[in-house]
């Protein structure tokens, strides 16, 4: 193949060298376009990854709870409802029925990476004269750590939840004046009576959201069961998945299979999902517009080249060059320009990513989020430019191949 393309390639490169300024400008244009596409792709991918990490870093991908209590209207003998309006029932704290038997069934599913039982409810944290409303979360630390990587969020102390121990959000600890090693009293109301327990703080955590840091207390599962009046119970089964984007589909399957209330993170973060989809659509539009600009730029240069090289084309045809060879000469010009431009564009994109990573910082002095250009993305973007170059060269190449040799030389 190289041998029969040798003539066309030599002529194509010679034409490009003779129009150095035009060739340089279009290569720079292609490189800029490829750099923009690669950089925007990496930027949006990094931003979405950072957003998902922060959002899902403190919550499960899927939660399973008991169904809400509902009032069934009374009916007459003929089936006509006797009441036209019913008042919703107050929702009480309930355990997931048969959660101990359900736990191993969920863990055996291939798409689920981890399952963790939890007892959650509200209460008060007391320390001297300070009183703070809290969200009490009873967990098995090893299981729950696989859901939200709780140990990696520790900012002080060592994450440990043995009997009589607790882990607090950093802002809640500041509000209570509590440090690692201090004791804090947790109080709840069960059946009209107050239940309290004094626990030692083993660690302070940063969950990434100030509101969570200000009200979250983690205690052993058994301690939460006692404080909330649910001996042996679990109000929630948290699940994390191997692929976060399968959460909605898996939640629907679990709802069909089991009589529980199952919610995915997409359902609980509908606005976030809409924002991520909008970002993806915007990125695709930017890629498309940039590629159209690249195609038009290459095509315009090659059209001018055809006009400038009419005499040379006529001479080549008169010397025996076929229309197919002339066609391939200009197609090769488009491919060469696209290939060189794409290589330079990837280098420029890597430089832009390095500048962003090293010079764009947040208020804490750290990079806003991590940006990388995966090899697969770089190769995909780099392969688009030569393809665009060939597509852009089709019209000029067909025009050049259709020239009459005698008229071209005469002009």
Secondary structure, DSSP 8 states (H G I E B T S, - for coil): -HHHHHHHHHHHHHHHHHTHHHHHHHHHHHHHHHHHHHHHHHHHHHHHHHHHHHHHTTS-SEEEE---------B-TTS-BS-S------------TTHHHHHHHHHTSTTEEEEEEEEEEEEEEEETTEEEEEEEEEE-HHHHHHHH-GGGGEEEE-----TTEEEEEHHHHHHHT--TT-EEEEEEEETTEEEEEEEEEEEEE--S-HHHHHHEEEEEHHHHHHHTT-TT--SEEEEEESSGGGHHHHHHHHHHHSSSEEEEHHHHTHHHHHHHHHHHHHHHHHHHHHHHHHHHHHHHHHHHHHHHTHHHHHHHHHTT--HHHHHHHHHHHHHHHHHHHHHHHHHHHHHHHHHHHHH-B-TTSSBSS-----HHHHHHHHHHHHHHHHHHHHHHHHHHHT--HHHHHH-
